[in-house]
Amino acid sequence: MEVITANEARVKFGDLLIRSQRSPIQITRSGKPMSVLISAENYTLMEEMKMRYLKEKLTQAKEDVANGRVADGQTFFNDLLNGKYD
């Protein structure tokens, strides 16, 4: 991924809009990543993928509840904090 500074992005914004259609561009400020400029098409695809993933997780959760695969809330959060689901 191409990396440019925020100042360069400000100066060359029009060019970046065209270049971001081909590949994402990371924008940094003070050497730290701040944003990524991507095409609208890639953004839409990412949002669709997230929605499919969430729907799959919801379906799995409903199946788990229906089949009695549930956990006490406190136990779950303790496991979560201890990295069990990482």
HELIX and SHEET records of a PDB file:
HELIX    1   1 ALA A    6  VAL A   11  1                                   6    
HELIX    2   2 PHE A   13  ARG A   19  1                                   7    
HELIX    3   3 ALA A   40  ALA A   66  1                                  27    
HELIX    4   4 GLY A   73  LEU A   81  1                                   9    
SHEET    1   A 3 GLU A   2  THR A   5  0                                        
SHEET    2   A 3 ILE A  25  ARG A  29  1                                        
SHEET    3   A 3 LYS A  32  LEU A  37 -1                                        
END                                                                             
